[in-house]
Amino acid sequence: QVQLVQSGGGMVQAGGSLRLSCAASGRTSSYYAMGWFRQAPGKEREFVAAISWSDGSTAYADSVKGRFTISRDNAKNTLNLQMNSLKPEDTAVYYCAASRIRNVPDSRRDMYDYWGQGTQVTVSS
């Protein structure tokens, strides 16, 4: 089992920045890729960014490219998401996730086995 505990998030004005972190514990050697997803009220959970734990290759949703940066700290088993130039449409609950199936960054929600508890990000205009 892998446990994912998220931190960060909060409220910021449009154009501001926030940083999310996700600390993994348990059988951390059992997953290959990690990602961030988000879910706005009344909408489905959508892909934000993902990273391969082995080679660090990344993938981003078009809506966040150039504004968000995903990174990992292998030694600390921590996943991060730096969010810059935030927009009101970025408002959502953000979830980190880990995959035992894929060792490349994957945008498909069902490729991920473990999920964090979620953290609210609110961007005001």
Salt bridges, closest charged atoms under 4 A:
GLU46 OE2 - ARG38 NE 2.66
ASP62 OD1 - LYS65 NZ 3.25
ASP90 OD1 - ARG38 NH1 2.89
ASP90 OD2 - ARG67 NH1 2.73
ASP106 OD2 - ARG102 NE 2.72
ASP106 OD2 - ARG108 NH2 2.81
ASP113 OD1 - ARG100 NH2 3.55
